[in-house]
Structures are given as structure tokens and as C-alpha cells.
């Protein structure tokens, strides 16, 4: 009798989760996308000219909707990943080129922080077998976190090395006000900290990055040296 009760509870919890995911996908994600498209028309002044204050409000609202859409996409992606609904598309890829593309994007987007950002590698190419889309998402999430947490006018470095069996990408950044305990917990799924309060969905993005790297038989290692924080990605060649 107790076994039946436990099984019934599990089935009920599973159905509730399915309903929750369906609600996100159909009742929230699709209308949010429609709002983004409408706001893009307004921001681009396709429906008429806006004064500076109106344009500022529209752009702020557009950024908010885009953040919401991104969070919902990560929730759905996490759900599919945990349920093994995503079939990896394994191919030979140049991981240095993949990392550089993401790194350069965040360098351009964070120019207002006046950081010194550099990427170093003794090799121009390193080929590994991986799902390009998934791995790109993982590095985008890691870089997004590191660049957002790096101190104003600080240094951020991505250093790539390779051996006979593994390649490593070491991303380091400076932040004298960040606690290592909070830094370490940010890669767990259900934790929060002062550093996360103004970064919506950060926790889930980092959790996904870690799961993607693990699915490629790799490791995500966290270290700290004084005020320098390091995210080390290790992937088999």
C-alpha cells in the first residue's frame, strides 16, 4: 500500500512538472516573443518617431522581455537536458575558434567596464569531437558570468593549453569583493547569493554549462588565488 502511495506521488509530481513546462512553453514563451517583436518595431521607429524619453522606456522594456525569454529558454533547455531529450550532434570542431567567437562577443559587449580582456593560446587550432551548438552555449554562459562578475577596470584572461589527451581553457577574472563560497555555489542549480541578485537566471545558465561539459566527458573546475577567480574547463581531445 505504501509502495502504491509513493508511486502515485511520483506520478502526480511528474504530471505537475509537465504542466509547468507546458505553461512556460506555450502560455509564457510565445506571448513574450510576440511582445519582443512588437517592441522591436517601436524601438526601430517603424510605427512612428519617438522622443528620447519614449525610446529609452521602450528599449528598457525590450531588454527586460529579452531577459525573460532567455530565462524561459534556459529552463526548457535544462528540462530537456535532464530528460535526455536532446540528441547530441557530434562532429570534429575547432574548439579554439569556438571559444574565440564567444570571447570576442563579450569583449565588445563589456567595453563600458573598461576591462583588459585577453585570450592566449600557443596553438591556432585544436580539434575535438563535440556538439558545436551545446559547447558554444556552455562557453557563452561561462563567459557571460565571468565578464559580469569581473571588477570594473579589472583583468580577464582566457588561456588555452593542450596536452596529448586533454585541452584546457582557463578563464580568470578579478573581483576583490567577491567571496569564494558564493562563487563556488553559483554553479549549483538551486542556490543564491549577493552576486546573483542583479543577474537574472545566472544560476541556471552556469548549471547548464556544467552539465554540458560533463556530457562531453569534461570537467569544470573552480579555483581562487587571492582576488583572482578561475573557471577551468577541461575537455578530452
QUINORZI-V361428 format. One record per residue. N is the residue number from 1. RES is the residue in one small letter. PSI is psi in whole degrees, 0 to 359 (* if undefined). NEAR is the number of other C-alpha atoms within 12 Angstrom. Layout:
N/RES/PSI/NEAR ; N/RES/PSI/NEAR
This chain:
1/x/318/7 ; 2/x/322/8 ; 3/x/317/9 ; 4/x/321/10 ; 5/x/317/11 ; 6/x/317/12 ; 7/x/320/13 ; 8/x/321/14 ; 9/x/317/14 ; 10/x/318/14 ; 11/x/319/14 ; 12/x/317/14 ; 13/x/322/14 ; 14/x/317/15 ; 15/x/322/14 ; 16/x/321/14 ; 17/x/319/18 ; 18/x/318/18 ; 19/x/319/15 ; 20/x/313/19 ; 21/x/319/24 ; 22/x/322/19 ; 23/x/316/18 ; 24/x/315/26 ; 25/x/314/25 ; 26/x/316/18 ; 27/x/343/16 ; 28/x/312/23 ; 29/x/313/27 ; 30/x/313/20 ; 31/x/325/20 ; 32/x/321/28 ; 33/x/322/25 ; 34/x/321/19 ; 35/x/319/24 ; 36/x/314/28 ; 37/x/320/22 ; 38/x/317/21 ; 39/x/328/28 ; 40/x/323/23 ; 41/x/318/20 ; 42/x/315/24 ; 43/x/325/28 ; 44/x/2/20 ; 45/x/32/18 ; 46/x/337/13 ; 47/x/10/12 ; 48/x/157/12 ; 49/x/147/14 ; 50/x/148/18 ; 51/x/165/13 ; 52/x/319/12 ; 53/x/319/12 ; 54/x/318/18 ; 55/x/322/21 ; 56/x/316/17 ; 57/x/318/17 ; 58/x/316/26 ; 59/x/322/24 ; 60/x/318/18 ; 61/x/322/23 ; 62/x/317/27 ; 63/x/320/21 ; 64/x/317/21 ; 65/x/320/28 ; 66/x/320/25 ; 67/x/317/23 ; 68/x/317/26 ; 69/x/320/28 ; 70/x/319/27 ; 71/x/315/28 ; 72/x/322/32 ; 73/x/321/29 ; 74/x/324/31 ; 75/x/314/30 ; 76/x/318/30 ; 77/x/319/29 ; 78/x/317/29 ; 79/x/313/25 ; 80/x/324/19 ; 81/x/316/24 ; 82/x/326/17 ; 83/x/2/14 ; 84/x/37/14 ; 85/x/349/12 ; 86/x/120/18 ; 87/x/116/15 ; 88/x/142/19 ; 89/x/88/15 ; 90/x/131/16 ; 91/x/169/17 ; 92/x/121/16 ; 93/x/152/22 ; 94/x/103/24 ; 95/x/332/38 ; 96/x/317/34 ; 97/x/320/24 ; 98/x/314/30 ; 99/x/317/38 ; 100/x/321/30 ; 101/x/314/20 ; 102/x/317/28 ; 103/x/314/34 ; 104/x/324/25 ; 105/x/315/19 ; 106/x/331/31 ; 107/x/316/30 ; 108/x/320/17 ; 109/x/342/18 ; 110/x/22/27 ; 111/x/336/18 ; 112/x/343/15 ; 113/x/356/21 ; 114/x/41/18 ; 115/x/156/27 ; 116/x/102/24 ; 117/x/128/34 ; 118/x/151/23 ; 119/x/129/30 ; 120/x/138/22 ; 121/x/135/23 ; 122/x/338/14 ; 123/x/154/18 ; 124/x/337/18 ; 125/x/142/21 ; 126/x/120/30 ; 127/x/133/24 ; 128/x/164/30 ; 129/x/118/23 ; 130/x/168/30 ; 131/x/111/25 ; 132/x/316/27 ; 133/x/315/23 ; 134/x/314/30 ; 135/x/324/39 ; 136/x/319/29 ; 137/x/320/29 ; 138/x/312/37 ; 139/x/325/45 ; 140/x/317/32 ; 141/x/320/36 ; 142/x/312/44 ; 143/x/320/43 ; 144/x/318/33 ; 145/x/312/39 ; 146/x/317/42 ; 147/x/324/44 ; 148/x/333/31 ; 149/x/343/39 ; 150/x/140/36 ; 151/x/148/29 ; 152/x/129/22 ; 153/x/24/19 ; 154/x/193/27 ; 155/x/142/28 ; 156/x/131/38 ; 157/x/133/32 ; 158/x/113/36 ; 159/x/123/29 ; 160/x/131/32 ; 161/x/160/28 ; 162/x/147/26 ; 163/x/206/16 ; 164/x/333/13 ; 165/x/332/16 ; 166/x/153/23 ; 167/x/150/30 ; 168/x/142/32 ; 169/x/113/39 ; 170/x/114/36 ; 171/x/117/39 ; 172/x/145/39 ; 173/x/161/41 ; 174/x/138/32 ; 175/x/100/29 ; 176/x/349/19 ; 177/x/2/18 ; 178/x/139/25 ; 179/x/139/23 ; 180/x/325/25 ; 181/x/316/19 ; 182/x/321/23 ; 183/x/315/35 ; 184/x/318/26 ; 185/x/342/23 ; 186/x/344/36 ; 187/x/1/32 ; 188/x/160/23 ; 189/x/319/21 ; 190/x/64/16 ; 191/x/165/22 ; 192/x/166/23 ; 193/x/173/23 ; 194/x/324/17 ; 195/x/342/29 ; 196/x/348/25 ; 197/x/328/15 ; 198/x/20/15 ; 199/x/84/25 ; 200/x/131/26 ; 201/x/5/32 ; 202/x/316/38 ; 203/x/314/35 ; 204/x/325/35 ; 205/x/317/37 ; 206/x/324/38 ; 207/x/316/35 ; 208/x/318/39 ; 209/x/317/41 ; 210/x/319/38 ; 211/x/321/33 ; 212/x/316/38 ; 213/x/320/33 ; 214/x/323/23 ; 215/x/342/26 ; 216/x/19/29 ; 217/x/31/21 ; 218/x/185/28 ; 219/x/149/25 ; 220/x/112/33 ; 221/x/136/26 ; 222/x/132/29 ; 223/x/163/22 ; 224/x/140/25 ; 225/x/105/16 ; 226/x/245/16 ; 227/x/10/22 ; 228/x/132/29 ; 229/x/137/37 ; 230/x/132/33 ; 231/x/117/40 ; 232/x/118/31 ; 233/x/126/39 ; 234/x/121/32 ; 235/x/142/35 ; 236/x/142/25 ; 237/x/*/24
